[in-house]
Amino acid sequence: MENVERFKDRLIEEKEKLEKEIKELQNYDMGSADDDRHGEEKADEIEEYMNAAGEIAPLQARLEETKIALDKINAGSYGVCEKCHKEIDEKVLEAVPESRLCQECKAAE
């Protein structure tokens, strides 16, 4: 595949972005429990915290897929479908560079 370096650059950029987002969400601060905020304000902060916590798992899953794709680049197996072992169409990789399956195998899932 000709564009492996371009995909590698995109994946590294995505990995760094995801790591930053996850770190920010993990460091979400609800403030002190013994401050002067009223019930509704505290409830809003708890809701925001729960929303932040719920966003972490999908980001971590995408980060893991990105790391796997980078590992495949380093191993020389990037862009090869894990099921049928055919080359993944470059249009698929353009849309989702961490793709592990070709379009046909993905549709069959």
N, C-alpha and C positions, 0 to 999 in steps of 0.2 A: 504494500500500500504506500502510495506516494506521500500522502499528507499526514503521516504519523507524527511528525514533529509539531505540526499545527494543532493536531488533536491533543498532543501532550501538553502544549502550552495552555490550551483551553482547560484541560483537566486540572492542571496545577493551579490555575487561577480560580477555578470552581472550588477546589479543595480548600484553598486559603480563605475564600469567601464563606464557605460553609463552616469552617472551624471558627471563624470570627463570629458568625451569627450564633452558633451554639454556645460559645463562651459568653456572649452578651446575655443570652437567655438564661444561662445557668447562673449568672451573677445578678439576676434581677433582685432588687432589694425592695421589700415591702415596707421598709421603715421600722421604726421602733414600736413594739407592741404596747408600750405604756405612754404613748403620746396623747395629744388632745383631740385627735380626730374623732368625728362622730360615727355612729353605726353605718350610715349609708356610704360615707367616704371610705371606711375600712372595708366594707363589702365590695365596693368598686375595686379597691386595690387587690383584694383576694381574688376577684374574678380575673383581673389582669394577670396576676401571678399564675393562676390555673391555665389561662390561655397560653402564656409563655411556656409553661411546663408541657402543655400538649403539643407545642410546635417543635419541641426538641427531638422526639423520636423519629418523625419523618426526615428531619434534617440529618440525623445521625445515620439513618438508613441510606440516604443519598450520598453522604460522605463515604460510607463503606463501599458503595458501588463505584464511586470515583476512585478510591484507593485501589480497588481490584483492577479497574481499567488501567491505572498507572502501572501496577505490577505486571499486567499483561504486556504493556508496551516494553517494559524492561526485559521481559522474558521472550519477546518477539512473537507473541501470540495475539496481539491486539487486532480486533476486527474480524476475528474468526468465531463463528457461532459455536456455543458450548454444546449444542445438541447435535446438529447435523455436520458440523465442522466445515461448512461452506463459508466463504467470505461474506461478511455483513456489508450490505449495500452502503456506499458512502453517504447517500441521502439520509439513511437511518442514523448513521454516526453524526452527521451534521446536526440533526434534530436532537439526538440524545447521545453524546459522545461516550457515555458509560454503558451503552447497550451491550448486553452479553449474548443476545439472540438475534438471528436474522428475522426479517419480517414474516416469513412463512412460519417459523417455529414459534414466534411470539403470538401470531394469530391462532395457532393451534392450542395454545395454553388455555 
